[in-house]
Amino acid sequence: MATLKLGPLADDRPAKLTVELPANVFRDLQAYGALLARTSGDTAPIEPSRLVAPMLERFMASDRGFTKARKGSV
């Protein structure tokens, strides 16, 4: 089975954000949600809208330049 960077999604209170994505990115998010659901034993695919925040969070946490700059500005 595939090893994905995202694990189980936290059930957190969201802030609303409207974003337009290219169709290919949306299709990839749909495929990722289906694969993530299969690896976690869920029967229904995870909606792309639930994937965006954890993916962005993980991306920013792994960006050393951002982390360093953020610590320096606080």
C-alpha positions in Angstrom: 0.0 0.0 0.0 1.2 3.6 -0.7 2.8 5.6 2.0 1.2 9.1 2.0 2.5 12.2 3.7 -0.9 12.9 5.2 -2.2 10.8 8.0 -5.7 10.9 9.6 -7.3 14.3 9.4 -8.1 16.3 12.5 -11.7 17.3 13.0 -11.1 21.0 13.5 -13.3 24.0 13.2 -12.6 25.5 9.8 -12.2 29.0 8.5 -13.9 29.6 5.2 -11.7 30.3 2.2 -12.6 30.3 -1.5 -10.0 29.2 -3.9 -9.9 28.4 -7.6 -7.8 25.5 -8.6 -6.7 24.2 -12.0 -8.8 21.2 -13.0 -5.8 18.8 -12.9 -5.0 19.8 -9.3 -8.6 19.2 -8.3 -8.5 15.8 -10.0 -5.3 15.0 -8.2 -6.9 16.0 -4.9 -9.8 13.7 -5.6 -7.5 10.8 -6.3 -5.4 11.6 -3.2 -8.6 11.7 -1.1 -9.7 8.3 -2.5 -6.3 6.8 -1.8 -6.1 8.3 1.7 -9.5 6.9 2.5 -8.5 3.4 1.3 -5.3 3.4 3.4 -7.2 4.5 6.5 -10.0 2.0 6.0 -12.8 4.5 5.2 -15.4 3.6 2.6 -16.0 7.0 1.2 -13.3 9.2 -0.4 -12.2 12.2 1.5 -13.4 15.5 0.0 -10.7 17.6 -1.6 -11.8 20.6 0.5 -10.7 18.6 3.7 -7.3 17.9 2.2 -6.2 21.4 1.4 -5.6 22.7 4.9 -3.6 19.7 6.2 -1.5 19.7 3.0 -0.8 23.4 3.3 0.0 23.0 7.0 2.5 20.2 6.3 4.0 22.1 3.4 4.6 25.2 5.5 6.0 23.2 8.4 8.5 21.5 6.1 9.6 24.8 4.6 12.8 25.7 6.5 13.0 29.2 5.1 9.5 30.0 6.2 10.0 28.5 9.6 13.2 30.4 10.2 11.7 33.7 8.9 8.6 33.2 11.0 10.6 32.7 14.2 12.7 35.7 13.4 9.6 38.0 13.0 7.9 37.0 16.2 
